Amino acid sequence: MNKLLFSTLLAVLLGCSAADAQIGIMMGPRFGYGPRPRRRAPQQNQNLPKFQPSLNISLGYSFPNLDADQLPDFFNFYRGTSTQTGPFTGAIDYQFSRSSSIGILVTHGNVSVPYYSFGNSSGSPDMTGKLDNWAFMLDLVNYMPVSSRTISPYVRTAIGINTWTQTFTDGSGNPQNVNNTPSVLAYQVGLGAKFFLTKNSGLFIEAGYGKYILNAGLSFKF
């Protein structure tokens, strides 16, 4: 009797388990029961060549030179039209993955701004301020995934320090003692793209803000 009861209970349990498994398989994807469908492993783009670390060098010229914002304003004086050179830019980056590189971005440029008093009728500036700047920044570049082998868009972020040489002279060229402290912080954020003319060289263009707004030049890969 006990054996018959045990056999009956075992058969019922097995039958319920089988029925539950079938219901779970049918309802699982919708209600969360039963085995879930396996996720397919992402397939790598077969068109991309095997990645190899590289050293990237870029040399460019930027416009405008935003260091002019570091020149002070004076009471009863207004600024004239500034003249500027650069900044010239140079970056060397180690690309350690297909999507990222890290390195150093260096910029150099100078700006000159004339100051006129509101009562000036001669047309000659009453004072001229000049800034010469070197900036050294830690540079991080993130490359956007694309299928093209000739275009490589990227986002650049850089932060570091400024070094300044500043002079202020009056209309006769005599030095003026001006209390001005330009920012020590240097930074640059930008969106750009490299256009490869050969396997290891090409052109780049970049738009952003910090030391410059627009930058373009040559790019090399080693």
TIRO-2110 file (N, C-alpha, C; in Angstrom, 1 decimal):
// TIRO-2110
0.8, -1.2, 0.0, N, 1, A
0.0, 0.0, 0.0, CA, 1, A
0.9, 1.2, 0.0, C, 1, A
1.9, 1.2, 0.9, N, 2, A
2.8, 2.4, 1.0, CA, 2, A
3.6, 2.5, -0.3, C, 2, A
4.0, 1.4, -0.9, N, 3, A
4.7, 1.4, -2.2, CA, 3, A
3.8, 2.0, -3.3, C, 3, A
2.5, 1.6, -3.3, N, 4, A
1.6, 2.1, -4.3, CA, 4, A
1.4, 3.6, -4.1, C, 4, A
1.2, 4.0, -2.9, N, 5, A
1.0, 5.5, -2.6, CA, 5, A
2.2, 6.3, -3.0, C, 5, A
3.4, 5.8, -2.6, N, 6, A
4.6, 6.5, -3.0, CA, 6, A
4.8, 6.6, -4.5, C, 6, A
4.5, 5.5, -5.2, N, 7, A
4.6, 5.5, -6.7, CA, 7, A
3.6, 6.4, -7.3, C, 7, A
2.4, 6.5, -6.7, N, 8, A
1.4, 7.4, -7.3, CA, 8, A
1.8, 8.9, -7.1, C, 8, A
2.3, 9.2, -5.9, N, 9, A
2.8, 10.6, -5.6, CA, 9, A
3.9, 11.0, -6.5, C, 9, A
4.9, 10.0, -6.6, N, 10, A
6.0, 10.3, -7.5, CA, 10, A
5.6, 10.6, -8.9, C, 10, A
4.6, 9.8, -9.4, N, 11, A
4.1, 10.0, -10.8, CA, 11, A
3.4, 11.4, -10.9, C, 11, A
2.7, 11.7, -9.9, N, 12, A
2.0, 13.0, -9.9, CA, 12, A
3.0, 14.2, -9.9, C, 12, A
4.0, 14.1, -9.1, N, 13, A
5.1, 15.1, -9.0, CA, 13, A
5.8, 15.3, -10.3, C, 13, A
6.1, 14.1, -10.9, N, 14, A
6.8, 14.2, -12.2, CA, 14, A
6.0, 14.8, -13.3, C, 14, A
4.7, 14.4, -13.2, N, 15, A
3.7, 14.9, -14.2, CA, 15, A
3.6, 16.4, -14.0, C, 15, A
3.5, 16.9, -12.8, N, 16, A
3.4, 18.3, -12.5, CA, 16, A
4.6, 19.1, -13.0, C, 16, A
5.8, 18.5, -12.7, N, 17, A
7.0, 19.1, -13.1, CA, 17, A
7.1, 19.2, -14.6, C, 17, A
6.7, 18.2, -15.3, N, 18, A
6.8, 18.2, -16.8, CA, 18, A
5.8, 19.3, -17.3, C, 18, A
4.6, 19.3, -16.7, N, 19, A
3.6, 20.3, -17.2, CA, 19, A
4.1, 21.7, -16.9, C, 19, A
4.7, 21.9, -15.7, N, 20, A
5.2, 23.3, -15.4, CA, 20, A
6.3, 23.7, -16.3, C, 20, A
7.2, 22.7, -16.6, N, 21, A
8.3, 23.1, -17.5, CA, 21, A
7.7, 23.5, -18.9, C, 21, A
6.7, 22.7, -19.4, N, 22, A
6.1, 23.1, -20.7, CA, 22, A
5.5, 24.5, -20.6, C, 22, A
4.7, 24.7, -19.6, N, 23, A
4.1, 26.1, -19.4, CA, 23, A
5.1, 27.2, -19.3, C, 23, A
6.1, 26.9, -18.5, N, 24, A
7.2, 27.9, -18.4, CA, 24, A
7.9, 28.2, -19.7, C, 24, A
8.1, 27.2, -20.5, N, 25, A
8.8, 27.4, -21.8, CA, 25, A
7.9, 28.2, -22.7, C, 25, A
6.5, 28.0, -22.6, N, 26, A
5.6, 28.7, -23.5, CA, 26, A
5.4, 30.1, -23.0, C, 26, A
5.4, 30.3, -21.7, N, 27, A
5.1, 31.6, -21.1, CA, 27, A
6.3, 32.4, -20.7, C, 27, A
7.5, 31.7, -20.6, N, 28, A
8.7, 32.3, -20.0, CA, 28, A
9.1, 33.7, -20.6, C, 28, A
9.2, 33.8, -21.9, N, 29, A
9.7, 35.0, -22.5, CA, 29, A
8.8, 36.2, -22.2, C, 29, A
7.5, 35.9, -21.9, N, 30, A
6.5, 37.0, -21.7, CA, 30, A
6.4, 37.3, -20.2, C, 30, A
6.4, 36.3, -19.4, N, 31, A
6.1, 36.5, -17.9, CA, 31, A
7.3, 36.2, -17.0, C, 31, A
8.4, 35.8, -17.6, N, 32, A
9.6, 35.7, -16.8, CA, 32, A
9.8, 34.3, -16.2, C, 32, A
9.1, 33.3, -16.7, N, 33, A
9.2, 31.9, -16.2, CA, 33, A
10.0, 31.1, -17.2, C, 33, A
10.6, 30.0, -16.7, N, 34, A
11.3, 29.1, -17.5, CA, 34, A
12.6, 29.6, -18.1, C, 34, A
13.2, 28.8, -18.9, N, 35, A
14.5, 29.3, -19.4, CA, 35, A
14.4, 30.4, -20.4, C, 35, A
15.3, 31.4, -20.2, N, 36, A
15.2, 32.6, -21.0, CA, 36, A
16.1, 32.4, -22.3, C, 36, A
15.7, 33.1, -23.4, N, 37, A
16.5, 32.9, -24.6, CA, 37, A
17.9, 33.4, -24.4, C, 37, A
18.8, 32.7, -25.0, N, 38, A
20.2, 33.1, -24.9, CA, 38, A
20.5, 34.3, -25.7, C, 38, A
21.3, 35.2, -25.1, N, 39, A
21.7, 36.4, -25.9, CA, 39, A
22.9, 36.0, -26.8, C, 39, A
22.8, 36.5, -28.0, N, 40, A
23.8, 36.3, -28.9, CA, 40, A
25.0, 37.2, -28.6, C, 40, A
26.2, 36.6, -28.7, N, 41, A
27.4, 37.3, -28.4, CA, 41, A
27.6, 38.3, -29.5, C, 41, A
28.0, 39.6, -29.1, N, 42, A
28.2, 40.6, -30.2, CA, 42, A
29.3, 40.2, -31.1, C, 42, A
29.0, 40.4, -32.4, N, 43, A
30.0, 40.0, -33.4, CA, 43, A
30.9, 41.2, -33.8, C, 43, A
32.1, 41.0, -33.9, N, 44, A
33.0, 42.1, -34.2, CA, 44, A
32.9, 42.3, -35.7, C, 44, A
33.1, 43.6, -36.0, N, 45, A
33.1, 44.0, -37.5, CA, 45, A
34.2, 43.4, -38.2, C, 45, A
33.9, 42.5, -39.1, N, 46, A
35.0, 41.8, -39.8, CA, 46, A
35.7, 42.7, -40.8, C, 46, A
35.2, 43.9, -41.1, N, 47, A
35.9, 44.8, -42.0, CA, 47, A
37.0, 45.6, -41.3, C, 47, A
37.0, 45.6, -40.0, N, 48, A
38.0, 46.3, -39.3, CA, 48, A
39.3, 45.5, -39.2, C, 48, A
40.5, 46.2, -39.4, N, 49, A
41.7, 45.5, -39.3, CA, 49, A
42.0, 45.2, -37.8, C, 49, A
42.9, 44.3, -37.6, N, 50, A
43.4, 44.0, -36.2, CA, 50, A
44.0, 45.2, -35.6, C, 50, A
43.6, 45.5, -34.4, N, 51, A
44.1, 46.8, -33.8, CA, 51, A
45.5, 46.6, -33.3, C, 51, A
46.3, 47.6, -33.5, N, 52, A
47.7, 47.7, -33.0, CA, 52, A
47.9, 49.1, -32.4, C, 52, A
48.5, 49.1, -31.2, N, 53, A
48.8, 50.4, -30.6, CA, 53, A
49.6, 51.3, -31.5, C, 53, A
49.4, 52.6, -31.4, N, 54, A
50.2, 53.5, -32.3, CA, 54, A
50.5, 54.8, -31.5, C, 54, A
51.4, 55.5, -32.1, N, 55, A
51.7, 56.9, -31.6, CA, 55, A
51.2, 57.9, -32.6, C, 55, A
50.3, 58.8, -32.2, N, 56, A
49.7, 59.7, -33.1, CA, 56, A
50.3, 61.1, -32.8, C, 56, A
50.7, 61.8, -33.9, N, 57, A
51.2, 63.2, -33.7, CA, 57, A
50.4, 64.1, -34.6, C, 57, A
50.0, 65.2, -34.1, N, 58, A
49.3, 66.2, -34.9, CA, 58, A
49.9, 67.6, -34.7, C, 58, A
50.0, 68.4, -35.8, N, 59, A
50.5, 69.7, -35.8, CA, 59, A
49.5, 70.6, -36.5, C, 59, A
49.1, 71.7, -35.7, N, 60, A
48.0, 72.5, -36.3, CA, 60, A
48.2, 74.0, -36.0, C, 60, A
47.2, 74.8, -36.6, N, 61, A
47.1, 76.2, -36.3, CA, 61, A
45.7, 76.5, -36.0, C, 61, A
45.5, 77.4, -35.0, N, 62, A
44.2, 77.6, -34.5, CA, 62, A
43.7, 79.1, -34.6, C, 62, A
42.4, 79.3, -34.6, N, 63, A
41.9, 80.6, -34.7, CA, 63, A
40.5, 80.6, -34.0, C, 63, A
40.1, 81.6, -33.2, N, 64, A
41.0, 82.7, -32.8, CA, 64, A
41.8, 82.3, -31.6, C, 64, A
42.6, 83.2, -31.1, N, 65, A
43.4, 83.0, -29.9, CA, 65, A
42.6, 83.6, -28.8, C, 65, A
42.0, 82.7, -28.0, N, 66, A
41.1, 83.1, -26.9, CA, 66, A
41.9, 83.6, -25.7, C, 66, A
43.2, 83.6, -25.7, N, 67, A
44.0, 84.2, -24.6, CA, 67, A
43.7, 85.7, -24.5, C, 67, A
43.1, 86.4, -25.5, N, 68, A
42.8, 87.8, -25.5, CA, 68, A
41.8, 88.1, -24.3, C, 68, A
41.1, 87.0, -23.9, N, 69, A
40.1, 87.2, -22.8, CA, 69, A
40.9, 87.4, -21.5, C, 69, A
42.2, 87.1, -21.4, N, 70, A
42.9, 87.2, -20.2, CA, 70, A
43.5, 88.6, -20.0, C, 70, A
43.4, 89.5, -21.0, N, 71, A
43.8, 90.9, -20.8, CA, 71, A
42.7, 91.6, -20.0, C, 71, A
43.2, 92.5, -19.1, N, 72, A
42.2, 93.2, -18.2, CA, 72, A
41.5, 94.4, -18.9, C, 72, A
40.4, 94.8, -18.3, N, 73, A
39.7, 96.0, -18.7, CA, 73, A
40.1, 97.1, -17.7, C, 73, A
40.1, 98.3, -18.1, N, 74, A
40.5, 99.5, -17.3, CA, 74, A
39.4, 100.5, -17.3, C, 74, A
39.2, 101.2, -16.2, N, 75, A
38.3, 102.3, -16.1, CA, 75, A
38.7, 103.4, -17.0, C, 75, A
37.7, 104.0, -17.7, N, 76, A
37.9, 105.1, -18.6, CA, 76, A
38.7, 104.7, -19.9, C, 76, A
38.9, 103.4, -20.1, N, 77, A
39.6, 103.0, -21.3, CA, 77, A
38.7, 101.9, -22.0, C, 77, A
38.9, 101.9, -23.3, N, 78, A
38.2, 100.8, -24.1, CA, 78, A
39.2, 100.2, -25.0, C, 78, A
38.9, 98.9, -25.3, N, 79, A
39.9, 98.1, -26.1, CA, 79, A
39.7, 98.4, -27.6, C, 79, A
40.8, 98.4, -28.3, N, 80, A
40.8, 98.4, -29.8, CA, 80, A
40.8, 97.0, -30.3, C, 80, A
41.0, 96.9, -31.6, N, 81, A
41.1, 95.6, -32.3, CA, 81, A
42.4, 94.9, -31.9, C, 81, A
42.2, 93.6, -31.5, N, 82, A
43.4, 92.9, -31.1, CA, 82, A
44.1, 92.3, -32.3, C, 82, A
45.4, 92.1, -32.2, N, 83, A
46.2, 91.3, -33.2, CA, 83, A
46.7, 90.0, -32.5, C, 83, A
46.8, 89.0, -33.2, N, 84, A
47.1, 87.7, -32.6, CA, 84, A
47.9, 86.8, -33.5, C, 84, A
48.6, 85.9, -32.9, N, 85, A
49.3, 84.8, -33.6, CA, 85, A
49.0, 83.5, -33.0, C, 85, A
48.5, 82.6, -33.7, N, 86, A
48.2, 81.3, -33.2, CA, 86, A
46.9, 81.3, -32.4, C, 86, A
46.8, 80.3, -31.5, N, 87, A
48.0, 79.4, -31.1, CA, 87, A
48.3, 78.3, -32.1, C, 87, A
49.6, 78.0, -32.2, N, 88, A
50.1, 76.8, -32.8, CA, 88, A
49.9, 75.7, -31.9, C, 88, A
49.5, 74.5, -32.4, N, 89, A
49.3, 73.4, -31.5, CA, 89, A
50.1, 72.2, -31.9, C, 89, A
50.5, 71.4, -31.0, N, 90, A
51.2, 70.2, -31.2, CA, 90, A
50.7, 69.1, -30.2, C, 90, A
50.3, 68.0, -30.6, N, 91, A
49.8, 66.9, -29.7, CA, 91, A
50.5, 65.6, -30.1, C, 91, A
50.9, 64.9, -29.0, N, 92, A
51.4, 63.5, -29.2, CA, 92, A
50.7, 62.6, -28.3, C, 92, A
50.0, 61.6, -28.9, N, 93, A
49.1, 60.7, -28.1, CA, 93, A
49.5, 59.2, -28.4, C, 93, A
49.4, 58.5, -27.3, N, 94, A
49.5, 57.0, -27.4, CA, 94, A
48.2, 56.4, -27.5, C, 94, A
47.8, 55.8, -28.6, N, 95, A
46.5, 55.1, -28.7, CA, 95, A
46.7, 53.7, -28.3, C, 95, A
46.1, 53.4, -27.1, N, 96, A
46.2, 52.1, -26.5, CA, 96, A
45.1, 51.2, -26.7, C, 96, A
44.0, 51.7, -27.3, N, 97, A
42.8, 50.9, -27.7, CA, 97, A
42.2, 51.5, -29.0, C, 97, A
41.3, 50.8, -29.5, N, 98, A
40.7, 51.3, -30.8, CA, 98, A
39.9, 52.5, -30.5, C, 98, A
39.4, 52.8, -29.3, N, 99, A
38.6, 53.9, -29.0, CA, 99, A
39.2, 55.0, -28.2, C, 99, A
40.4, 54.8, -27.7, N, 100, A
41.0, 55.8, -26.8, CA, 100, A
42.5, 56.0, -27.0, C, 100, A
42.9, 57.3, -26.7, N, 101, A
44.4, 57.6, -26.6, CA, 101, A
44.6, 58.6, -25.6, C, 101, A
45.8, 58.7, -25.1, N, 102, A
46.2, 59.7, -24.0, CA, 102, A
47.6, 60.2, -24.4, C, 102, A
47.8, 61.5, -24.0, N, 103, A
49.0, 62.1, -24.4, CA, 103, A
49.1, 63.5, -23.9, C, 103, A
49.9, 64.4, -24.6, N, 104, A
50.2, 65.7, -24.2, CA, 104, A
49.8, 66.7, -25.4, C, 104, A
49.1, 67.8, -25.0, N, 105, A
48.7, 68.8, -26.0, CA, 105, A
49.5, 70.1, -25.6, C, 105, A
50.2, 70.7, -26.5, N, 106, A
51.0, 71.9, -26.2, CA, 106, A
50.5, 73.0, -27.2, C, 106, A
50.3, 74.2, -26.7, N, 107, A
49.9, 75.3, -27.5, CA, 107, A
50.8, 76.5, -27.2, C, 107, A
51.0, 77.3, -28.3, N, 108, A
51.8, 78.6, -28.1, CA, 108, A
51.2, 79.6, -29.0, C, 108, A
51.0, 80.8, -28.4, N, 109, A
50.5, 81.9, -29.2, CA, 109, A
50.6, 83.2, -28.4, C, 109, A
50.4, 84.4, -29.1, N, 110, A
50.4, 85.7, -28.4, CA, 110, A
49.4, 86.6, -29.0, C, 110, A
48.9, 87.5, -28.1, N, 111, A
47.9, 88.5, -28.5, CA, 111, A
48.4, 89.9, -28.0, C, 111, A
47.9, 90.9, -28.8, N, 112, A
48.2, 92.3, -28.4, CA, 112, A
47.0, 93.1, -28.6, C, 112, A
46.7, 93.9, -27.6, N, 113, A
45.4, 94.7, -27.6, CA, 113, A
45.8, 96.2, -27.3, C, 113, A
45.3, 97.2, -28.1, N, 114, A
45.5, 98.6, -27.8, CA, 114, A
44.4, 99.1, -26.9, C, 114, A
44.7, 100.0, -26.0, N, 115, A
43.7, 100.6, -25.1, CA, 115, A
43.7, 102.1, -25.5, C, 115, A
42.4, 102.6, -25.5, N, 116, A
42.2, 104.1, -25.8, CA, 116, A
41.4, 104.7, -24.7, C, 116, A
41.8, 105.9, -24.3, N, 117, A
41.0, 106.6, -23.4, CA, 117, A
39.8, 107.2, -24.1, C, 117, A
38.7, 107.4, -23.4, N, 118, A
37.5, 107.9, -24.1, CA, 118, A
37.7, 109.3, -24.6, C, 118, A
38.6, 110.1, -24.1, N, 119, A
38.9, 111.4, -24.6, CA, 119, A
40.0, 111.5, -25.7, C, 119, A
40.5, 110.3, -26.1, N, 120, A
41.5, 110.3, -27.1, CA, 120, A
41.0, 110.6, -28.5, C, 120, A
41.7, 111.6, -29.1, N, 121, A
41.3, 112.1, -30.4, CA, 121, A
42.4, 111.9, -31.4, C, 121, A
43.6, 111.4, -30.9, N, 122, A
44.7, 111.3, -31.8, CA, 122, A
44.7, 110.0, -32.6, C, 122, A
44.0, 109.0, -32.2, N, 123, A
44.0, 107.7, -32.9, CA, 123, A
45.1, 106.8, -32.5, C, 123, A
46.1, 107.3, -31.8, N, 124, A
47.1, 106.4, -31.3, CA, 124, A
46.7, 105.9, -29.9, C, 124, A
47.0, 104.6, -29.6, N, 125, A
46.6, 104.0, -28.3, CA, 125, A
47.4, 104.7, -27.2, C, 125, A
46.7, 104.8, -26.1, N, 126, A
47.3, 105.3, -24.8, CA, 126, A
48.1, 104.2, -24.1, C, 126, A
47.7, 103.0, -24.4, N, 127, A
48.5, 101.9, -23.8, CA, 127, A
48.3, 100.6, -24.6, C, 127, A
49.2, 99.7, -24.6, N, 128, A
49.1, 98.5, -25.3, CA, 128, A
49.5, 97.3, -24.4, C, 128, A
48.6, 96.3, -24.4, N, 129, A
48.9, 95.1, -23.6, CA, 129, A
49.2, 93.9, -24.4, C, 129, A
50.2, 93.1, -24.0, N, 130, A
50.6, 92.0, -24.8, CA, 130, A
50.7, 90.8, -23.9, C, 130, A
50.3, 89.6, -24.4, N, 131, A
50.4, 88.3, -23.7, CA, 131, A
51.0, 87.3, -24.6, C, 131, A
52.0, 86.6, -24.1, N, 132, A
52.7, 85.5, -24.7, CA, 132, A
52.4, 84.3, -23.9, C, 132, A
51.9, 83.2, -24.5, N, 133, A
51.4, 82.1, -23.7, CA, 133, A
52.0, 80.7, -24.2, C, 133, A
52.4, 79.9, -23.3, N, 134, A
52.6, 78.5, -23.5, CA, 134, A
51.6, 77.7, -22.6, C, 134, A
51.0, 76.7, -23.2, N, 135, A
50.1, 75.8, -22.4, CA, 135, A
50.5, 74.4, -22.6, C, 135, A
50.5, 73.7, -21.5, N, 136, A
50.8, 72.2, -21.5, CA, 136, A
49.7, 71.5, -20.8, C, 136, A
49.1, 70.6, -21.6, N, 137, A
47.8, 69.9, -21.1, CA, 137, A
47.9, 68.4, -21.3, C, 137, A
47.3, 67.7, -20.3, N, 138, A
47.1, 66.3, -20.4, CA, 138, A
45.9, 66.1, -21.4, C, 138, A
46.1, 65.2, -22.3, N, 139, A
45.2, 65.1, -23.5, CA, 139, A
44.6, 63.8, -23.5, C, 139, A
43.2, 63.7, -23.6, N, 140, A
42.5, 62.4, -23.7, CA, 140, A
41.6, 62.5, -25.0, C, 140, A
41.7, 61.5, -25.9, N, 141, A
41.0, 61.5, -27.1, CA, 141, A
40.1, 60.2, -27.1, C, 141, A
38.8, 60.4, -27.4, N, 142, A
37.9, 59.2, -27.5, CA, 142, A
37.4, 59.2, -29.0, C, 142, A
37.7, 58.1, -29.6, N, 143, A
37.3, 57.9, -31.0, CA, 143, A
36.0, 57.3, -31.2, C, 143, A
35.2, 57.8, -32.1, N, 144, A
33.8, 57.3, -32.4, CA, 144, A
33.9, 56.1, -33.3, C, 144, A
33.2, 55.1, -33.1, N, 145, A
33.2, 53.9, -34.0, CA, 145, A
32.6, 54.2, -35.3, C, 145, A
33.3, 54.0, -36.4, N, 146, A
32.7, 54.1, -37.8, CA, 146, A
33.3, 53.0, -38.6, C, 146, A
32.6, 52.7, -39.7, N, 147, A
33.1, 51.6, -40.6, CA, 147, A
34.1, 52.1, -41.6, C, 147, A
34.3, 53.4, -41.8, N, 148, A
35.2, 53.9, -42.7, CA, 148, A
36.6, 53.8, -42.2, C, 148, A
37.6, 53.5, -43.1, N, 149, A
39.0, 53.5, -42.8, CA, 149, A
39.7, 54.8, -43.1, C, 149, A
39.0, 55.7, -43.7, N, 150, A
39.6, 57.0, -44.1, CA, 150, A
39.2, 58.2, -43.2, C, 150, A
38.1, 58.0, -42.4, N, 151, A
37.7, 59.1, -41.5, CA, 151, A
37.6, 58.6, -40.1, C, 151, A
38.1, 59.4, -39.2, N, 152, A
38.1, 59.0, -37.8, CA, 152, A
37.6, 60.1, -36.9, C, 152, A
36.3, 60.2, -36.6, N, 153, A
35.8, 61.3, -35.7, CA, 153, A
36.2, 61.1, -34.3, C, 153, A
36.3, 62.1, -33.5, N, 154, A
36.8, 62.0, -32.1, CA, 154, A
36.3, 63.1, -31.3, C, 154, A
36.4, 62.9, -30.0, N, 155, A
36.1, 64.0, -29.0, CA, 155, A
37.4, 64.2, -28.1, C, 155, A
37.9, 65.4, -28.0, N, 156, A
39.1, 65.7, -27.3, CA, 156, A
38.8, 66.5, -26.0, C, 156, A
39.4, 66.0, -24.9, N, 157, A
39.4, 66.8, -23.6, CA, 157, A
40.8, 66.9, -23.1, C, 157, A
41.2, 68.1, -22.7, N, 158, A
42.5, 68.4, -22.2, CA, 158, A
42.5, 69.4, -21.1, C, 158, A
43.4, 69.2, -20.1, N, 159, A
43.5, 70.1, -19.0, CA, 159, A
44.9, 70.2, -18.5, C, 159, A
45.4, 71.4, -18.1, N, 160, A
46.8, 71.5, -17.7, CA, 160, A
47.0, 72.9, -17.2, C, 160, A
48.2, 73.5, -17.5, N, 161, A
48.6, 74.8, -16.9, CA, 161, A
49.0, 75.7, -18.0, C, 161, A
48.9, 77.0, -17.7, N, 162, A
49.4, 78.1, -18.6, CA, 162, A
50.6, 78.7, -18.0, C, 162, A
51.5, 79.1, -18.9, N, 163, A
52.7, 80.0, -18.5, CA, 163, A
52.6, 81.2, -19.3, C, 163, A
52.7, 82.4, -18.6, N, 164, A
52.5, 83.7, -19.3, CA, 164, A
53.7, 84.6, -19.2, C, 164, A
53.9, 85.4, -20.3, N, 165, A
54.7, 86.6, -20.3, CA, 165, A
53.9, 87.7, -20.7, C, 165, A
53.7, 88.8, -19.9, N, 166, A
52.9, 89.9, -20.2, CA, 166, A
53.6, 91.2, -20.1, C, 166, A
53.3, 92.1, -21.0, N, 167, A
53.9, 93.5, -21.0, CA, 167, A
52.8, 94.5, -21.2, C, 167, A
52.9, 95.6, -20.6, N, 168, A
52.0, 96.8, -20.8, CA, 168, A
52.9, 98.0, -21.0, C, 168, A
52.7, 98.7, -22.1, N, 169, A
53.5, 99.9, -22.4, CA, 169, A
52.5, 101.1, -22.7, C, 169, A
53.0, 102.3, -22.4, N, 170, A
52.2, 103.5, -22.8, CA, 170, A
52.4, 103.9, -24.2, C, 170, A
51.8, 105.0, -24.6, N, 171, A
51.9, 105.4, -26.0, CA, 171, A
53.3, 105.7, -26.5, C, 171, A
54.2, 106.0, -25.5, N, 172, A
55.6, 106.2, -25.9, CA, 172, A
56.5, 105.0, -25.8, C, 172, A
55.9, 103.9, -25.4, N, 173, A
56.7, 102.6, -25.3, CA, 173, A
57.3, 102.4, -24.0, C, 173, A
56.9, 103.2, -23.0, N, 174, A
57.4, 103.0, -21.6, CA, 174, A
56.7, 101.9, -20.9, C, 174, A
57.3, 101.1, -20.2, N, 175, A
56.7, 100.0, -19.4, CA, 175, A
55.7, 100.5, -18.4, C, 175, A
54.6, 99.9, -18.2, N, 176, A
53.6, 100.2, -17.2, CA, 176, A
53.4, 99.1, -16.2, C, 176, A
53.3, 99.5, -15.0, N, 177, A
53.1, 98.5, -13.9, CA, 177, A
51.6, 98.2, -13.8, C, 177, A
51.2, 97.1, -14.3, N, 178, A
49.8, 96.7, -14.3, CA, 178, A
49.6, 95.4, -13.5, C, 178, A
48.7, 95.5, -12.5, N, 179, A
48.4, 94.3, -11.7, CA, 179, A
47.4, 93.4, -12.4, C, 179, A
47.9, 92.4, -13.1, N, 180, A
47.0, 91.5, -13.9, CA, 180, A
47.5, 90.0, -13.7, C, 180, A
46.6, 89.1, -13.3, N, 181, A
46.9, 87.7, -13.1, CA, 181, A
46.1, 86.8, -14.0, C, 181, A
46.7, 86.5, -15.1, N, 182, A
45.9, 85.6, -16.0, CA, 182, A
45.8, 84.2, -15.4, C, 182, A
44.8, 83.4, -15.9, N, 183, A
44.5, 82.1, -15.3, CA, 183, A
45.6, 81.1, -15.5, C, 183, A
45.9, 80.4, -14.5, N, 184, A
46.9, 79.3, -14.6, CA, 184, A
46.3, 78.1, -15.2, C, 184, A
45.0, 77.9, -15.1, N, 185, A
44.3, 76.7, -15.6, CA, 185, A
44.2, 76.8, -17.2, C, 185, A
44.6, 75.8, -17.8, N, 186, A
44.5, 75.7, -19.3, CA, 186, A
43.6, 74.5, -19.6, C, 186, A
42.7, 74.6, -20.5, N, 187, A
41.8, 73.5, -20.9, CA, 187, A
41.4, 73.6, -22.3, C, 187, A
40.9, 72.5, -22.9, N, 188, A
40.4, 72.5, -24.2, CA, 188, A
39.4, 71.3, -24.4, C, 188, A
38.2, 71.6, -24.9, N, 189, A
37.3, 70.5, -25.3, CA, 189, A
36.9, 70.7, -26.7, C, 189, A
36.8, 69.6, -27.5, N, 190, A
36.5, 69.8, -28.9, CA, 190, A
36.0, 68.6, -29.5, C, 190, A
35.4, 68.8, -30.7, N, 191, A
34.9, 67.7, -31.5, CA, 191, A
35.6, 67.8, -32.9, C, 191, A
36.2, 66.7, -33.3, N, 192, A
37.0, 66.8, -34.6, CA, 192, A
37.0, 65.5, -35.4, C, 192, A
37.7, 65.5, -36.5, N, 193, A
37.8, 64.3, -37.3, CA, 193, A
39.2, 64.3, -38.0, C, 193, A
39.7, 63.1, -38.2, N, 194, A
40.9, 62.9, -39.0, CA, 194, A
40.5, 62.4, -40.4, C, 194, A
41.2, 62.9, -41.4, N, 195, A
40.9, 62.4, -42.8, CA, 195, A
42.2, 61.8, -43.3, C, 195, A
42.3, 60.5, -43.4, N, 196, A
43.6, 59.8, -43.8, CA, 196, A
43.7, 59.9, -45.3, C, 196, A
44.8, 60.5, -45.7, N, 197, A
45.2, 60.5, -47.2, CA, 197, A
46.0, 59.3, -47.5, C, 197, A
46.8, 58.8, -46.6, N, 198, A
47.5, 57.6, -46.7, CA, 198, A
47.2, 56.7, -45.5, C, 198, A
47.8, 55.6, -45.4, N, 199, A
47.6, 54.7, -44.2, CA, 199, A
48.0, 55.4, -42.9, C, 199, A
49.1, 56.2, -42.9, N, 200, A
49.6, 56.7, -41.7, CA, 200, A
49.7, 58.3, -41.7, C, 200, A
49.0, 59.0, -42.6, N, 201, A
49.1, 60.4, -42.5, CA, 201, A
47.8, 61.0, -43.1, C, 201, A
47.5, 62.2, -42.8, N, 202, A
46.3, 62.9, -43.3, CA, 202, A
46.1, 64.3, -42.7, C, 202, A
44.9, 64.7, -42.7, N, 203, A
44.5, 66.1, -42.2, CA, 203, A
43.6, 65.9, -41.1, C, 203, A
43.5, 66.9, -40.3, N, 204, A
42.5, 66.9, -39.2, CA, 204, A
41.9, 68.3, -39.1, C, 204, A
40.6, 68.4, -38.6, N, 205, A
40.0, 69.7, -38.3, CA, 205, A
39.2, 69.5, -37.0, C, 205, A
39.2, 70.5, -36.2, N, 206, A
38.6, 70.3, -34.9, CA, 206, A
38.0, 71.7, -34.4, C, 206, A
36.8, 71.6, -33.9, N, 207, A
36.1, 72.8, -33.3, CA, 207, A
35.9, 72.5, -31.8, C, 207, A
36.1, 73.6, -31.1, N, 208, A
35.9, 73.5, -29.6, CA, 208, A
36.0, 74.8, -28.9, C, 208, A
36.4, 74.7, -27.6, N, 209, A
36.5, 75.9, -26.8, CA, 209, A
37.5, 75.7, -25.7, C, 209, A
38.3, 76.7, -25.4, N, 210, A
39.3, 76.7, -24.4, CA, 210, A
40.4, 77.6, -24.8, C, 210, A
41.4, 77.0, -25.5, N, 211, A
42.5, 77.8, -26.0, CA, 211, A
42.2, 78.3, -27.4, C, 211, A
41.3, 77.7, -28.1, N, 212, A
40.9, 78.0, -29.5, CA, 212, A
39.5, 77.6, -29.8, C, 212, A
39.0, 78.0, -30.9, N, 213, A
37.7, 77.6, -31.4, CA, 213, A
37.8, 76.7, -32.6, C, 213, A
38.7, 77.0, -33.5, N, 214, A
38.8, 76.2, -34.7, CA, 214, A
40.3, 75.8, -34.9, C, 214, A
40.6, 74.6, -35.1, N, 215, A
42.0, 74.1, -35.3, CA, 215, A
42.1, 73.1, -36.4, C, 215, A
43.1, 73.3, -37.2, N, 216, A
43.3, 72.4, -38.4, CA, 216, A
44.8, 72.2, -38.6, C, 216, A
45.1, 71.0, -39.3, N, 217, A
46.5, 70.8, -39.5, CA, 217, A
46.8, 69.4, -40.1, C, 217, A
48.0, 68.9, -39.8, N, 218, A
48.4, 67.6, -40.3, CA, 218, A
48.4, 66.6, -39.1, C, 218, A
48.2, 65.3, -39.5, N, 219, A
48.1, 64.2, -38.5, CA, 219, A
49.0, 63.1, -39.0, C, 219, A
49.8, 62.5, -38.1, N, 220, A
50.6, 61.4, -38.5, CA, 220, A
50.5, 60.2, -37.5, C, 220, A
50.6, 59.0, -38.0, N, 221, A
50.5, 57.8, -37.2, CA, 221, A
51.7, 56.9, -37.3, C, 221, A
52.3, 56.5, -36.2, N, 222, A
53.5, 55.7, -36.2, CA, 222, A
53.3, 54.4, -35.5, C, 222, A
END
